[in-house]
Amino acid sequence: MNKKPRILFLIPDFPRISETFIVNQMVYLLDRGYDIAILSWGKLKHPPHPKVIQYDLLAKTTYVDIPDSALKRLACFIKTCIRNPSRNHIRALNIFRFKIDALKLKVFYKLLAFNRLGADFDIVHAHFGFMSDFFFKGKYLGFFEKSKLITTFHGYDMMPNELALNRKRYKELFANNTLITVNNDFGKSLILNINPHYRRIKLLPVGLDTQYYKPSKAKTIAEFTNVLFCGRLIPLKGCAILIKIAHILINNRQIKSLRFHIVGNGKELGNLQRLVIQYNLENHIIFSGFKTQEQIIRIMDESDLFLLPGIVDDDGRAETQGLVIQEAQAMCLPVIVSDAGGMKYGVENGVNGFVVPERDEEAFADKIELLVHNTDLRKKMGEAARDFVVHNFDSKILGGKLEKYYCEVLAE
């Protein structure tokens, strides 16, 4: 590949603080000399990741600005048609193809965004399956004529309880023989649930900058063993199970030297707080709320092991990868996860952590107790965890794999 391809990223919202792996992917490509642009539905007000500022990614971003007012949308449409008439304006109103999106002028505003993007692209990389719709609408409107599409699925874009919807909304994507990437074999199984005959699926986990996630000092023996949970407080993360595991260890097994730190917010918070009171664990469980990435790194640096007892929820959803597991491993923390979803693909069971049967509270307690009483094993597993992530999940390693996939589609 002599001349670096021009790449357009399609992203629902940018920059989203929980999706720094996408930023890391962009930064890798920019460092490699690629020309990139970003098209996003909306701009979030979160404090941006330092790399967003360092690489001036907002200047590379075009937003689809759709006014809330129907009258304003209509006024803009009329003015645009008068000042710069185009057959594409009429094509954007094709209700047979675009249905309600045409009437709401959503396709028209996508057209305006495509026009602002300027030159065509060699590769269009859609993050989240549903964003590939931008590519197909753009082709219909005369854009992306020579562009190749790659689509990365992450999880909530292929939920098992939306099977009928997904078969409908990804019909064009499958018909296009799009190269699809997923985090692991669990993600692959979700795609095959939608289309059992689809074969153009590649594995590409989401990664992290292991020089950014790096312990500052060697772990020292302290009075308390700190167990960390970090994530949204929703059922599929297994938050309630975590409280029950703490109850088994602290109340039933009388291991009073344990402290559980819960970082994150969500709808389960009230229920978790009630369980803490019910089990009389107020002195052993700390709710820290939302934290920035930098704050989470500091908390990980002060923790001894990481716990994510995720489950398959009532809608059939489960963690597809759980990048926070790799972030904890990069900070030299042994991790203990359940075998639900795709978390197990990011842990070497018995080497850098443990994979425990879903909802088996006693088994989780056994592994935590083992690591509480065996600091040498904890240290050994923590070192193995960082080594595992550096060699398998670092952004540069995964960026190299992505480049190979780009070469594959461009060679067609």
C-alpha positions as CSV (number, residue, x, y, z in Angstrom):
1,M,0.0,0.0,0.0
2,N,2.0,3.0,-1.3
3,K,-0.4,5.9,-0.8
4,K,-2.2,5.8,2.5
5,P,-6.0,5.5,2.0
6,R,-8.4,8.2,3.1
7,I,-10.7,6.9,5.8
8,L,-14.1,8.1,7.0
9,F,-15.3,7.0,10.5
10,L,-19.0,6.8,11.0
11,I,-19.8,7.1,14.8
12,P,-23.1,7.7,16.6
13,D,-21.8,10.3,19.0
14,F,-18.3,11.8,19.3
15,P,-16.4,12.1,21.4
16,R,-17.9,9.6,23.9
17,I,-15.8,9.2,27.0
18,S,-16.6,5.5,27.2
19,E,-15.3,4.8,23.7
20,T,-11.7,5.8,23.9
21,F,-10.8,2.7,22.0
22,I,-12.2,4.4,18.9
23,V,-10.0,7.4,19.6
24,N,-7.0,5.1,20.0
25,Q,-7.7,3.5,16.7
26,M,-7.8,6.9,15.0
27,V,-4.6,8.0,16.7
28,Y,-2.8,4.9,15.5
29,L,-3.9,5.6,11.9
30,L,-2.9,9.2,12.1
31,D,0.5,8.3,13.5
32,R,0.8,5.9,10.5
33,G,0.2,8.7,8.0
34,Y,-3.5,8.1,7.2
35,D,-5.9,10.9,6.4
36,I,-9.0,10.5,8.4
37,A,-12.4,12.2,8.8
38,I,-15.3,11.6,11.2
39,L,-19.0,11.8,10.6
40,S,-21.2,11.8,13.7
41,W,-24.8,12.2,14.7
42,G,-24.2,14.4,17.7
43,K,-21.5,16.1,19.7
44,L,-21.3,15.1,23.4
45,K,-20.5,17.6,26.2
46,H,-18.2,15.2,28.1
47,P,-14.7,16.4,28.8
48,P,-12.8,15.0,25.8
49,H,-9.9,12.6,26.1
50,P,-6.5,14.4,25.9
51,K,-5.8,12.7,22.6
52,V,-8.9,14.2,21.1
53,I,-7.4,17.6,21.8
54,Q,-3.8,16.6,21.0
55,Y,-4.7,15.3,17.5
56,D,-7.4,18.0,16.9
57,L,-10.0,15.3,16.2
58,L,-12.9,17.7,16.6
59,A,-11.6,19.7,13.6
60,K,-11.8,16.5,11.6
61,T,-15.4,15.9,12.6
62,T,-18.6,16.7,10.7
63,Y,-21.9,16.6,12.6
64,V,-25.3,15.9,11.2
65,D,-27.1,18.9,12.7
66,I,-30.8,18.3,12.6
67,P,-33.0,21.1,14.2
68,D,-35.6,19.8,16.7
69,S,-38.2,22.1,15.1
70,A,-40.0,20.6,12.0
71,L,-40.6,24.2,10.7
72,K,-36.8,25.0,10.9
73,R,-36.0,21.7,9.1
74,L,-38.5,22.6,6.4
75,A,-37.3,26.2,6.0
76,C,-33.7,25.0,5.6
77,F,-34.8,22.5,3.0
78,I,-36.7,25.1,0.9
79,K,-33.8,27.6,1.1
80,T,-31.3,25.0,0.1
81,C,-33.4,23.9,-2.9
82,I,-33.8,27.5,-4.1
83,R,-30.1,28.5,-3.7
84,N,-28.5,25.3,-4.9
85,P,-31.1,23.0,-6.6
86,S,-30.0,19.4,-7.0
87,R,-31.7,16.2,-8.0
88,N,-30.3,14.7,-4.8
89,H,-32.7,16.9,-2.8
90,I,-35.6,15.1,-4.4
91,R,-33.9,11.7,-4.0
92,A,-33.6,12.4,-0.3
93,L,-37.4,12.6,-0.2
94,N,-37.9,9.1,-1.6
95,I,-40.4,7.8,0.9
96,F,-40.5,4.3,-0.7
97,R,-36.8,3.9,0.1
98,F,-36.4,6.0,3.3
99,K,-40.0,6.0,4.6
100,I,-40.5,8.2,7.7
101,D,-36.8,9.4,7.7
102,A,-37.5,11.0,4.3
103,L,-40.6,12.9,5.6
104,K,-38.7,14.0,8.7
105,L,-35.9,15.3,6.4
106,K,-33.3,13.2,8.2
107,V,-32.0,11.9,4.9
108,F,-31.8,15.5,3.6
109,Y,-29.7,16.5,6.6
110,K,-27.4,13.5,6.0
111,L,-27.1,14.8,2.4
112,L,-25.9,18.2,3.7
113,A,-23.4,16.5,6.0
114,F,-22.1,14.4,3.0
115,N,-21.7,17.6,1.0
116,R,-19.6,19.2,3.8
117,L,-17.3,16.2,4.0
118,G,-15.8,17.1,0.6
119,A,-13.7,14.5,-1.2
120,D,-14.5,10.9,-1.5
121,F,-13.0,8.2,0.7
122,D,-11.2,4.9,0.1
123,I,-12.6,3.3,3.2
124,V,-15.7,4.0,5.2
125,H,-15.4,2.5,8.6
126,A,-18.8,2.3,10.5
127,H,-18.5,1.8,14.2
128,F,-21.7,0.0,15.4
129,G,-23.7,-1.9,12.8
130,F,-26.5,0.6,12.4
131,M,-24.1,3.3,11.3
132,S,-23.5,1.4,8.1
133,D,-26.9,2.9,7.0
134,F,-25.1,6.2,6.4
135,F,-22.9,4.5,3.8
136,F,-25.8,3.0,1.9
137,K,-27.8,6.2,2.0
138,G,-24.7,8.1,0.8
139,K,-24.2,5.7,-2.1
140,Y,-27.9,6.2,-3.2
141,L,-27.3,10.0,-3.1
142,G,-24.2,9.8,-5.2
143,F,-21.4,9.6,-2.6
144,F,-18.9,6.8,-1.8
145,E,-18.9,5.5,-5.4
146,K,-15.5,3.9,-5.0
147,S,-15.4,3.5,-1.2
148,K,-15.2,0.2,0.5
149,L,-17.2,-0.4,3.7
150,I,-16.0,-2.0,6.9
151,T,-18.4,-2.3,9.8
152,T,-17.4,-3.0,13.5
153,F,-20.1,-4.4,15.8
154,H,-19.8,-3.8,19.5
155,G,-22.8,-5.2,21.4
156,Y,-26.0,-3.2,21.7
157,D,-26.1,-3.1,17.8
158,M,-26.8,-6.9,17.7
159,M,-28.8,-7.7,20.8
160,P,-30.5,-11.1,20.9
161,N,-33.9,-9.7,21.8
162,E,-33.9,-7.6,18.6
163,L,-33.3,-10.5,16.1
164,A,-36.2,-9.6,13.7
165,L,-35.2,-5.9,13.7
166,N,-31.5,-6.7,13.1
167,R,-32.3,-9.0,10.2
168,K,-34.2,-6.2,8.6
169,R,-31.9,-3.3,9.2
170,Y,-28.7,-5.2,8.3
171,K,-30.2,-6.8,5.1
172,E,-28.3,-4.4,2.9
173,L,-25.1,-4.7,4.8
174,F,-25.1,-8.5,4.4
175,A,-26.1,-8.2,0.7
176,N,-23.1,-5.9,0.2
177,N,-20.8,-8.7,1.5
178,T,-19.4,-6.1,4.0
179,L,-16.3,-7.1,6.0
180,I,-17.5,-7.2,9.6
181,T,-15.3,-7.1,12.7
182,V,-16.4,-8.2,16.2
183,N,-14.6,-8.4,19.5
184,N,-14.4,-12.2,19.8
185,D,-16.1,-15.5,19.2
186,F,-19.1,-14.4,21.3
187,G,-19.6,-11.4,19.0
188,K,-19.3,-13.7,16.0
189,S,-22.0,-15.9,17.4
190,L,-24.3,-12.9,17.7
191,I,-23.8,-12.0,14.1
192,L,-24.4,-15.6,13.1
193,N,-27.7,-15.6,15.0
194,I,-28.8,-12.7,12.7
195,N,-27.4,-14.3,9.5
196,P,-26.3,-18.0,10.0
197,H,-24.7,-18.2,6.5
198,Y,-22.6,-15.0,6.8
199,R,-18.9,-15.8,6.5
200,R,-17.1,-12.4,6.1
201,I,-16.4,-11.9,9.8
202,K,-13.1,-11.0,11.4
203,L,-12.0,-10.9,15.0
204,L,-10.7,-7.5,16.2
205,P,-11.0,-6.8,20.0
206,V,-11.2,-3.2,21.2
207,G,-7.9,-2.1,22.6
208,L,-6.2,0.3,24.8
209,D,-3.0,2.3,25.1
210,T,-1.0,0.2,27.6
211,Q,1.5,3.1,28.2
212,Y,-1.4,5.1,29.4
213,Y,-2.7,2.3,31.6
214,K,0.4,1.5,33.6
215,P,0.9,1.0,37.3
216,S,2.9,3.7,39.0
217,K,4.6,1.6,41.6
218,A,4.8,-2.0,42.9
219,K,1.9,-3.2,45.0
220,T,2.6,-3.2,48.7
221,I,0.9,-5.2,51.4
222,A,-1.7,-3.1,53.1
223,E,-4.2,-3.6,56.0
224,F,-7.1,-4.1,53.6
225,T,-7.4,-6.0,50.3
226,N,-9.2,-3.7,47.8
227,V,-11.5,-5.4,45.3
228,L,-12.6,-3.1,42.4
229,F,-15.7,-3.2,40.3
230,C,-16.0,-0.6,37.5
231,G,-18.9,-0.2,35.1
232,R,-22.5,0.9,34.6
233,L,-24.7,-0.2,37.4
234,I,-27.1,-2.3,35.3
235,P,-28.2,-6.0,35.7
236,L,-26.0,-7.5,33.0
237,K,-22.9,-6.3,34.9
238,G,-23.8,-8.6,37.9
239,C,-23.8,-5.7,40.4
240,A,-26.2,-7.4,42.8
241,I,-24.2,-10.6,42.7
242,L,-21.2,-8.6,43.7
243,I,-22.9,-7.5,47.0
244,K,-23.9,-11.1,47.7
245,I,-20.3,-12.3,47.1
246,A,-19.1,-9.6,49.6
247,H,-21.7,-10.9,52.1
248,I,-20.4,-14.5,51.8
249,L,-16.8,-13.4,52.3
250,I,-17.2,-10.8,55.0
251,N,-20.2,-12.1,57.0
252,N,-20.2,-15.8,56.4
253,R,-16.4,-16.4,56.1
254,Q,-15.4,-13.6,58.5
255,I,-12.8,-12.0,56.2
256,K,-13.0,-8.5,57.6
257,S,-9.9,-7.2,55.8
258,L,-11.9,-6.8,52.5
259,R,-13.0,-3.5,50.9
260,F,-15.1,-3.5,47.8
261,H,-15.0,-0.3,45.7
262,I,-17.8,0.2,43.2
263,V,-17.1,2.8,40.5
264,G,-20.0,3.8,38.3
265,N,-23.6,5.0,38.2
266,G,-26.8,3.4,36.9
267,K,-30.4,2.3,37.6
268,E,-29.3,-0.4,40.0
269,L,-27.7,2.0,42.5
270,G,-30.6,2.2,44.9
271,N,-31.1,-1.6,44.9
272,L,-27.4,-2.1,45.6
273,Q,-27.4,0.4,48.5
274,R,-30.4,-1.4,50.0
275,L,-28.5,-4.7,49.8
276,V,-25.5,-3.2,51.5
277,I,-27.7,-2.1,54.4
278,Q,-29.5,-5.4,54.5
279,Y,-26.2,-7.3,54.8
280,N,-24.6,-4.7,57.2
281,L,-21.8,-4.1,54.8
282,E,-21.6,-0.3,55.1
283,N,-18.0,-0.3,56.3
284,H,-16.8,-2.7,53.6
285,I,-18.4,-1.4,50.4
286,I,-17.7,2.0,49.0
287,F,-19.8,3.6,46.2
288,S,-17.6,6.1,44.2
289,G,-20.0,7.1,41.5
290,F,-18.8,8.3,38.1
291,K,-15.1,8.9,37.6
292,T,-13.0,10.1,34.7
293,Q,-10.5,7.9,33.0
294,E,-7.6,9.4,34.9
295,Q,-9.4,8.9,38.2
296,I,-10.2,5.3,37.4
297,I,-6.5,4.7,36.6
298,R,-5.6,6.0,40.1
299,I,-8.2,3.9,41.7
300,M,-7.0,0.8,39.9
301,D,-3.4,1.7,41.0
302,E,-4.6,1.4,44.6
303,S,-6.6,-1.8,44.1
304,D,-5.5,-5.4,44.5
305,L,-7.9,-7.3,42.2
306,F,-10.7,-6.7,39.8
307,L,-14.2,-8.3,39.8
308,L,-16.8,-8.3,37.0
309,P,-19.5,-11.0,37.8
310,G,-21.6,-10.3,34.6
311,I,-24.7,-12.2,33.7
312,V,-27.0,-12.8,30.7
313,D,-29.8,-10.5,31.5
314,D,-33.6,-10.9,30.9
315,D,-33.2,-9.7,27.3
316,G,-30.5,-12.2,26.5
317,R,-27.8,-9.5,26.6
318,A,-24.3,-10.0,28.1
319,E,-21.0,-8.3,28.1
320,T,-19.4,-8.7,24.7
321,Q,-15.8,-8.0,25.7
322,G,-15.7,-5.6,28.7
323,L,-12.6,-3.5,27.9
324,V,-12.4,-2.5,31.5
325,I,-11.2,-6.0,32.2
326,Q,-8.1,-5.3,29.9
327,E,-7.6,-1.9,31.5
328,A,-7.5,-3.5,35.0
329,Q,-5.1,-6.2,33.7
330,A,-2.8,-3.5,32.2
331,M,-2.7,-2.1,35.8
332,C,-1.4,-5.4,37.0
333,L,-4.6,-6.5,38.6
334,P,-5.7,-10.2,38.6
335,V,-9.3,-10.3,37.3
336,I,-12.2,-12.5,38.2
337,V,-15.0,-12.7,35.7
338,S,-18.0,-14.9,34.9
339,D,-18.3,-17.0,31.8
340,A,-21.3,-15.0,30.5
341,G,-20.9,-13.4,27.1
342,G,-17.4,-12.6,25.8
343,M,-15.5,-11.7,28.9
344,K,-13.8,-15.1,29.1
345,Y,-12.0,-14.5,25.8
346,G,-10.0,-11.7,27.5
347,V,-8.7,-13.8,30.4
348,E,-6.3,-16.7,30.6
349,N,-8.1,-18.8,33.3
350,G,-5.7,-19.6,36.1
351,V,-2.8,-17.6,34.6
352,N,-3.8,-13.9,34.9
353,G,-7.2,-14.3,36.5
354,F,-10.1,-16.6,36.9
355,V,-13.2,-17.4,34.8
356,V,-16.1,-18.5,37.1
357,P,-19.5,-20.0,36.2
358,E,-22.2,-17.3,35.8
359,R,-24.1,-16.6,39.1
360,D,-21.9,-19.0,41.1
361,E,-21.4,-16.7,44.1
362,E,-19.6,-19.3,46.2
363,A,-17.1,-20.0,43.4
364,F,-16.4,-16.2,43.1
365,A,-15.9,-16.0,46.8
366,D,-13.5,-19.0,46.7
367,K,-11.3,-17.3,44.1
368,I,-11.3,-14.0,45.9
369,E,-10.4,-15.7,49.2
370,L,-7.5,-17.5,47.5
371,L,-6.1,-14.3,46.2
372,V,-6.6,-12.5,49.6
373,H,-4.5,-15.1,51.4
374,N,-1.9,-15.6,48.7
375,T,-0.1,-12.3,47.9
376,D,2.6,-14.0,45.9
377,L,-0.1,-15.6,43.6
378,R,-1.8,-12.2,43.3
379,K,1.5,-10.5,42.3
380,K,2.3,-13.3,39.8
381,M,-1.1,-13.1,38.2
382,G,-1.0,-9.3,38.1
383,E,2.3,-9.4,36.2
384,A,1.0,-12.0,33.8
385,A,-2.2,-9.9,33.3
386,R,-0.2,-6.9,32.1
387,D,2.0,-9.0,29.9
388,F,-1.1,-10.6,28.3
389,V,-2.7,-7.3,27.5
390,V,0.5,-5.7,26.2
391,H,0.9,-8.5,23.7
392,N,-2.8,-9.0,22.7
393,F,-4.8,-5.8,23.3
394,D,-2.5,-2.9,22.9
395,S,-3.8,-0.3,20.4
396,K,-0.7,-0.6,18.2
397,I,-1.1,-4.4,18.0
398,L,-4.7,-4.2,17.0
399,G,-4.1,-1.2,14.7
400,G,-1.8,-3.4,12.7
401,K,-4.5,-6.0,12.3
402,L,-7.0,-3.3,11.2
403,E,-4.5,-2.2,8.6
404,K,-4.4,-5.7,7.2
405,Y,-8.2,-5.7,6.9
406,Y,-8.1,-2.4,5.1
407,C,-5.6,-3.8,2.6
408,E,-7.8,-6.8,2.1
409,V,-10.9,-4.8,1.2
410,L,-8.9,-2.4,-1.0
411,A,-7.4,-5.3,-2.9
412,E,-10.8,-6.6,-4.0
